[in-house]
Structure formats: C-alpha cells, structure tokens
Amino acid sequence: MIYEKLKLLVLILVELLISLANLPFLILNLNQTMFVSFKFKSRQQHKLDILKIAATLRAIASREPLVQVVICRKTGEGHSSRSSVYKKGKYQIDISLLTSILEINQSDQYADVEALVTFEQLCKATLQYGLLPTVVPEFKSITIGGAIQGIAIESTSWKYGTFDKTVIEATLITGHGTILSSSEAPDLWKAVPGSNGTLALVVAARVRLVQATNWIHLRYVFYSDISKFLNIIDEKMTSKKDTNWIGDNQVIDAIQFCGKDQSINGIVAMYGGCVSHPIPDTKVYKETMFSPFFYQHVKSILTEKKMIIDDDTLILHEEYIPILEYLFRYDRGGFWIIEASATLIPSLLLILDTSFLLALLNHFFKTSTLYKIAMLVSDQKRESIGMLQDVDVPSDRTQEVINWAMSKDLNKLWLCPVRSFGSNESLFSVVQSKTRFVMNIGLYGLAKNLPQSNLDLQRLVAKLQGKPGLYAHIYASRDEFWSWYNYEEYVRLRNKWDGYIFMDLWDKVASIAFSESSTDK
C-alpha cells in the first residue's frame, strides 16, 4: 500500500512539472493541443498484439480455470471512483500495447482505433479531417474501450444516446481467448456495454465520425424549473433531422444551481453547434492562465445576468469556444469535484482560496490528476466526505432527484439528456425502452449523511425505475443489485462466451463499499 502511494505521489509530481512547463504557452495563449500526441499502427501489428492477449487468456483458462481476470492499469489510471484494491489476488491482463489509431476513413466517416486510445488523441486526429466522434465524453483521458464498457455520454447524447450506440463494429476477446467481431456475437455485444469488463475484453472499435469544425457557438439559457427545460428537449428531439456537429442545437447539457443562495438558483442550459469561425466583435472564450474552471465560468454568467433578467428562457450569454476546449471543458476541476477533493487534501483548499496559486496551478488540476490525488486516501474516507455518483432516471422523475440532492446540501448538479433507442438498448443500459429519453444527473461534491446517502440515492433511483452509473461505488447487496438487471441473461452469456474467467460485476463495483461502509443494509 505504501509503495502504491509513493508511485501515485511520483506521478502527481510529474504532472505538476508538466503543468508548470506549459505555463508559458498559456501566458502566450498558444494552442496546447499541439502537444497532444497520437500514433498509428499497421493492422498487421495490431493483429499480432491482440493475438498475444488472446494467447495469454487461453493459457490462464487452461492453467488456472478458477482464476479471476481483470485489466492491468497503471496506478491512478482510469475514471472509476474505486481504488484498485479489488484487483488484489486477481490475474491482471496486460493490454497496454493497444494505444494506437489504425485508420481514419474520411470518405466513409469512421475511425478504427484500439481500446486504450484516449478521446483527446482521437479528436485531435479526426479534427484534421473536419470530423469528430458523434459522442465525446467530457474527460480527455477517457479511452475508447472505457467509454464502451462504461457506457459514456455527453452533450450530443440527446441525439445519439450512449457512446456504444455510435460504435459500428468492435473487436472482442472472450474468456478463453477467442477473437471475434461484435457482429459475430450479437447477444454478447448487446451486453458488453456497461458490463465493465466482466463479459469480454474490448480491444478495438470502429467509431462513427461526423462533420465538425474548429469552433462551436454556445448559448446559455436560464430556466427557473426543470419542466421547461424538459419540454424544450422533447421538442428538439421531435424536430431534429440533421446528424452532425454543425448548426444550432447540436449539443445540450445544463448545470442546475441549487445552493442556499436562492437568488441564483435555477438551470443554466447550454445549446450550441459547430460554426466555421466566430463572428467579428463577438465574445470568445478561450482557456488562458487565469481562466476559471468551466463551472465557475457558467456561474459567473448566471450571477451577472440573472440580476437584470427576470424572464425564463431568455439567453443569458452567447460566445464562441474552440471545439477541443468545449469538448473537454469539464476536465479541469473534474466538473466541480475539486471542491470535495480540497476537503480531503487541505493543501488543495489553500490553493483554491489563494488567487495567485490558483492561477498558477489551476491547469494542473486535470481530472486524471484529481483521480490520482483522491487515491491517496482510502475508499472509506473518500466516500464518507464527498459524493461522486451519476444516476439516470426517466425524464419525468428528474425533479425528485433534484429535491433529494438539495436535501443533502448538494449545490450543483449536472444534467445531460440521453436518447433511448427502445428495444435496442444493452443489458446494462442506463436508458429505458419505455421513454424517449432519460436524464443523467451528476451528483458531485460535499453531501450530508455519507456514506449512507449513497445507498439512499441508489435505492431512490431504483424506485424511480432508473439506474446508477457503475463507475462509482455501488452500495446495494448482491441480491438488491441484481434486481436492477437481468441476472439470468448475464449468467447465460458468461457461460456461453467463457466470461466466468472475468471478475463478477457485483464483486467489481459493489463488494468494497458493501463490506466496508457503515450503511443501513
């Protein structure tokens, strides 16, 4: 344990030094994405690499049939709020070679990529062709494989649904080392998204691309209550025809401010789409050395404009943002997770409260760094201080979750609508076939009565016919957890495709919290 924390500290120090080295470029307002590297690999080399992984799995299955397999990741990697404690005693399969792009096909608008390519790398590469993935998760270091296994979403999900719906084809490796395409195993593929690596490995994917540009025009609109926002989304879903990043209303998400200051409470919805270039003499938002975190930027817009605008649905503000900065706008500060992290690490609180230090170091607080910082303390301590949960509920039950969050003193919520595709949803989908869309609600920050509130939230969401995000700690018992999903189908698929060699889903997402927390079981 001490050795793991030392490794984390070294990695954090390295990221701090890199951040400081980037300061001159921030001061000069130069494009930081020039330093984002990506690489290509031949299909022949890719085939050799995945054959090695498959051979390793076959050897494990024949030599140690009762072993449980998990993916080996470096200390602090990934975007789960769980530590790697659950991996102890498991066989950790190495897929670290799978970090390359195989092809970007401009005419047919797709990219073939390996599982560990990050969205920052992929977006930089595809934007050179005037293309972007249809759904781009909000953090730079989320990988293609992680977005499939964790059913990622973002502000285009109101059109496209979860990221896995935009995958044309995927390459899978089963528990006994069989390599196959998703089209060869449709029943398995329908269950892989959301299974968190407990049914099969995803080693590559063909990702759909659509037209985009280097700039996005964003409008900030205020609503005093959720019903008006939901009605707007429903109207746009009914009328929307085009399918790319270009034009108005291609993206939709919102921040619900629900703190003690009632004068600025309400929803700031953000609508927008790609444009060729900013109109002269209009507002442009670009990250500089002194840029606030994006949520602070949104709050400042609300604070300044709300005092002079009394009517709902009026535009608070309009601006142009470089598209790559927009895609990863929540990466600095991890939405607003940094506020809870500062409670865990007192030195962070000093930085947040000191303007000079914050200006010097705010670009150091990338989500990937914040996750490493959080892992310096135990799961139990983190879960007892801050909440980090995403839940998805039918749109007409959104207000009930908002009311619950306010009762726990959460002062900001992320709202992101996610389209449903009916019976085509996966086994672990957050989306329901009976509704046009669900609302993803991100609950991040300091909250009352933790860790009990995590279990209470998950039970409330189940009662509302919703689902919790499985990247977070799950507090339900095994029986309660499997009442949310089709356990019989999960077991059938694990038996059919040799998935039993991988760690069981409940054991992976719930066993730590369930065994360690002091909640009312």
Residue pairs with C-beta under 8 A, 6 or more apart in sequence:
4 75
4 84
5 376
7 75
7 76
8 75
8 76
8 372
8 375
8 376
9 376
11 74
11 75
11 76
11 372
12 76
12 369
12 372
12 373
15 364
15 366
15 368
15 369
15 372
16 361
16 364
19 361
19 363
19 364
20 360
20 364
22 32
22 35
22 363
23 289
23 360
23 363
25 32
26 32
26 287
26 288
26 289
26 363
27 288
27 289
29 286
29 288
31 322
32 287
33 120
33 124
33 324
36 120
36 121
36 124
37 121
38 101
38 117
38 121
38 122
38 124
38 125
39 99
39 100
39 101
40 100
40 101
40 102
41 49
41 100
41 101
41 102
41 114
42 102
43 102
43 103
46 100
46 102
46 114
46 204
49 97
49 98
50 98
50 171
50 173
50 179
50 203
50 204
51 179
52 97
53 93
53 94
53 95
53 173
53 201
53 203
54 173
54 177
54 178
54 179
55 177
56 93
56 94
56 177
57 69
57 93
57 173
57 174
57 175
57 176
57 177
57 201
57 501
58 176
58 177
60 67
60 69
60 91
60 93
60 501
61 175
61 176
61 177
61 498
61 501
64 91
65 501
67 90
67 91
67 501
68 90
68 91
68 501
68 502
68 503
68 504
68 507
69 90
69 91
69 92
69 93
69 175
69 501
69 502
69 503
70 86
70 87
70 90
70 91
70 92
70 93
70 197
70 502
70 503
70 508
71 92
71 93
71 95
71 197
71 201
72 92
72 93
72 94
72 95
72 96
73 84
75 84
75 372
75 375
76 368
76 371
76 372
76 375
77 141
77 368
78 146
78 371
79 139
79 141
79 142
79 146
79 150
79 367
79 371
79 471
80 471
80 472
81 374
81 382
81 383
81 388
81 471
81 472
81 473
82 379
82 472
82 473
82 509
82 512
83 375
83 378
83 379
83 512
85 379
85 512
86 503
86 507
86 508
86 511
86 512
90 503
93 201
95 115
95 116
95 201
95 203
96 116
98 114
98 115
98 116
98 117
98 145
98 203
98 204
99 114
99 116
99 117
100 113
100 114
100 117
101 111
101 112
101 113
101 114
101 117
101 121
101 122
101 125
102 112
102 113
102 114
102 204
103 111
103 112
104 111
104 125
104 126
104 129
104 131
104 209
105 111
105 112
106 129
106 131
109 131
109 208
109 209
109 210
109 211
110 168
110 206
110 207
110 208
110 209
111 122
111 125
111 126
111 133
111 206
111 207
111 209
112 204
112 205
112 206
112 207
113 122
113 144
113 204
113 205
113 207
114 144
114 203
114 204
115 143
115 144
115 145
115 201
115 202
115 203
115 204
115 205
116 143
116 144
116 145
117 143
117 144
118 140
118 141
118 142
118 143
118 144
119 133
119 136
119 137
119 139
119 140
119 142
119 143
119 144
119 147
119 327
120 140
120 141
120 324
120 328
122 133
122 144
122 207
123 132
123 133
123 136
123 324
123 327
124 324
126 132
126 133
126 209
127 212
127 214
127 323
127 324
129 209
130 211
130 212
130 213
131 209
131 210
131 211
131 212
132 209
132 210
132 212
132 245
132 323
132 327
133 163
133 166
133 207
133 208
133 209
133 210
134 156
134 159
134 160
134 166
134 208
134 209
134 210
134 243
135 147
135 152
135 153
135 154
135 156
135 157
135 160
135 161
135 162
135 163
135 165
135 166
136 154
136 156
136 327
137 147
137 152
137 153
137 154
137 163
138 154
138 327
138 328
138 329
138 330
138 331
138 335
139 328
139 330
139 331
139 334
139 367
139 368
140 328
140 331
140 366
140 367
140 368
141 366
141 367
141 368
142 152
144 202
144 205
144 207
145 202
145 203
145 205
146 152
147 163
147 164
148 163
148 164
148 167
148 170
148 192
148 193
148 202
148 205
149 192
149 193
149 194
149 195
149 196
149 197
149 202
150 194
150 196
150 469
150 470
150 471
151 162
151 163
151 164
151 193
151 194
151 426
151 428
151 429
151 430
152 162
152 163
153 162
153 163
153 416
153 418
153 430
153 440
154 253
154 327
154 416
155 251
155 252
155 253
155 270
155 416
156 245
156 250
156 251
157 416
157 417
157 418
157 419
157 440
158 233
158 236
158 237
158 252
158 416
158 417
158 418
158 419
158 437
159 237
159 240
159 243
159 250
159 419
160 166
160 243
160 419
161 418
161 419
161 420
161 421
161 431
162 193
162 418
162 429
162 430
162 431
164 192
164 193
164 426
165 421
165 424
166 207
166 208
167 182
167 205
167 206
167 207
167 208
168 205
168 206
168 207
168 208
169 181
169 182
169 183
169 205
169 206
170 181
170 182
170 189
170 192
170 202
170 204
170 205
170 206
171 179
171 180
171 181
171 182
171 202
171 203
171 204
171 205
172 179
172 180
172 181
172 182
172 185
172 188
172 189
172 192
172 200
172 201
172 202
172 203
173 179
173 200
173 201
173 203
174 180
174 188
174 200
174 497
174 498
174 499
175 200
175 497
175 498
175 499
175 500
175 501
175 502
176 498
176 501
178 498
179 203
182 188
182 189
182 192
183 189
185 497
187 493
187 496
188 199
188 200
188 493
188 496
188 497
190 426
190 427
191 199
191 426
191 427
191 428
191 489
191 490
191 493
192 199
192 200
192 202
192 426
193 426
193 428
193 429
194 426
194 427
194 428
194 429
194 430
194 470
195 427
195 428
195 490
195 505
196 470
196 505
196 508
196 509
197 502
197 503
197 508
198 494
198 499
198 502
198 503
198 504
198 505
198 508
199 490
199 493
199 494
199 497
199 499
199 502
200 497
200 499
200 502
210 243
210 244
210 245
211 244
211 245
211 246
211 274
212 244
212 245
212 246
212 274
212 323
213 245
213 246
213 274
213 275
213 276
213 323
214 277
214 322
214 323
214 324
215 274
215 275
215 276
215 277
215 278
215 320
215 321
215 322
215 323
216 245
216 251
216 272
216 273
216 274
216 275
216 320
216 321
216 322
216 323
216 326
217 248
217 272
217 273
217 274
217 275
217 278
217 318
217 319
217 320
218 251
218 270
218 271
218 272
218 285
218 318
218 319
218 320
218 321
218 326
219 270
219 271
219 272
219 315
219 317
219 318
220 268
220 269
220 270
220 298
220 301
220 302
220 315
220 316
220 317
220 318
221 268
221 269
221 270
221 271
221 313
221 314
221 315
221 316
222 266
222 267
222 268
222 269
222 302
222 305
222 306
222 309
222 312
222 313
222 314
222 316
223 229
223 266
223 267
223 269
223 312
223 313
224 266
224 267
224 312
225 266
225 267
225 399
226 256
226 267
226 398
226 399
226 402
226 415
227 399
228 312
228 313
229 254
229 267
229 269
229 415
230 395
230 396
230 398
230 439
232 269
232 313
233 252
233 395
233 417
233 437
234 395
234 436
234 437
236 249
236 252
237 419
237 436
237 437
240 249
242 250
244 250
244 274
245 251
245 273
245 274
245 323
246 273
246 274
246 275
247 273
247 274
248 271
248 272
248 273
249 271
249 272
249 273
250 272
250 273
250 274
251 270
251 271
251 272
251 273
252 269
252 270
252 271
252 416
252 417
253 269
253 270
253 414
253 415
253 416
253 417
254 267
254 268
254 269
254 270
254 414
254 415
254 416
255 267
255 268
255 295
255 298
255 299
255 412
255 413
255 414
255 415
256 266
256 267
256 402
256 412
256 413
256 414
256 415
257 264
257 265
257 266
257 267
257 268
257 299
257 302
257 411
257 412
258 265
258 402
258 405
258 406
258 410
258 411
258 412
258 413
259 265
259 411
259 412
260 411
263 306
264 299
264 302
264 303
264 306
266 302
266 306
267 415
268 298
268 301
268 302
268 316
269 415
270 298
272 326
274 323
275 320
278 284
278 320
279 320
282 318
282 319
282 320
283 317
283 318
283 319
283 320
284 319
284 320
284 321
285 297
285 319
285 320
285 321
285 325
286 321
286 322
286 325
287 325
287 332
287 363
289 359
289 360
289 363
290 359
291 297
291 332
291 362
292 300
292 362
293 332
293 333
293 336
293 338
293 362
293 365
294 329
294 330
294 332
294 333
295 330
295 333
295 335
295 336
295 412
301 316
301 317
302 316
305 316
305 317
306 316
309 316
321 329
330 367
331 366
331 367
332 362
332 363
332 365
332 366
332 367
333 362
333 365
333 367
333 370
334 341
334 365
334 367
334 370
334 371
334 444
335 414
335 442
335 444
336 412
336 444
336 445
337 367
337 370
337 386
337 388
337 444
337 445
338 348
338 352
338 365
338 370
339 352
339 445
339 446
340 385
340 386
340 387
340 388
340 444
340 445
340 446
341 348
341 370
341 373
341 374
341 386
342 348
342 349
342 351
342 352
343 349
343 385
343 386
343 446
344 373
344 374
344 377
344 381
344 382
344 385
344 386
345 373
345 376
345 377
348 373
350 357
351 357
351 358
351 361
352 358
374 382
379 473
379 512
379 513
379 516
380 451
380 516
380 517
382 388
383 450
383 451
383 454
383 473
383 513
383 517
384 450
384 451
385 446
385 450
386 444
386 445
386 446
386 447
386 450
387 408
387 410
387 443
387 444
387 445
387 446
387 447
387 450
387 453
387 454
387 457
388 443
388 444
388 472
389 442
389 443
389 444
389 454
389 457
389 458
389 468
389 469
389 472
390 414
390 440
390 441
390 442
390 443
390 468
390 469
390 471
390 472
391 401
391 440
391 441
391 443
391 457
391 458
391 461
391 466
391 467
391 468
391 469
392 418
392 430
392 431
392 438
392 439
392 440
392 441
392 461
392 466
392 467
392 468
392 469
393 400
393 401
393 438
393 439
393 441
393 461
393 464
393 465
393 466
394 432
394 434
394 435
394 438
394 439
394 464
394 465
394 466
395 417
395 435
395 436
395 437
395 438
395 439
397 464
397 465
397 466
398 415
398 439
398 441
400 460
400 464
401 441
401 443
401 457
401 460
401 461
401 464
402 413
402 441
404 456
404 457
404 460
405 413
405 441
405 443
405 447
407 448
408 447
408 448
408 449
408 453
409 446
409 447
409 448
410 443
410 444
410 445
410 446
410 447
411 445
412 444
412 445
413 441
413 442
413 443
414 440
414 441
414 442
414 444
415 439
415 440
415 441
415 442
416 439
416 440
416 442
417 437
417 438
417 439
417 440
418 430
418 431
418 437
418 438
418 439
418 440
419 431
419 436
419 437
420 431
420 432
420 433
420 435
420 436
420 437
420 438
421 431
422 433
423 433
425 431
425 432
425 433
427 485
427 486
427 489
427 490
427 493
428 467
428 470
428 485
429 467
430 438
430 440
430 466
430 467
430 469
431 437
431 438
432 438
432 465
438 466
440 469
443 457
447 453
449 456
451 473
451 475
451 513
451 517
451 518
451 519
452 518
452 519
452 520
454 472
454 473
454 475
454 513
454 517
454 519
455 475
455 476
455 517
455 519
455 520
457 468
458 468
458 474
458 475
458 476
459 476
461 467
461 468
462 476
462 480
462 483
462 484
467 484
468 474
470 505
470 509
472 509
473 509
473 510
473 512
473 513
473 517
474 481
474 506
474 509
474 510
474 513
474 514
475 510
475 513
475 514
475 517
475 519
476 484
476 510
476 514
477 514
477 521
478 506
478 510
478 514
481 506
481 510
482 490
482 506
490 505
493 499
494 500
494 502
514 521
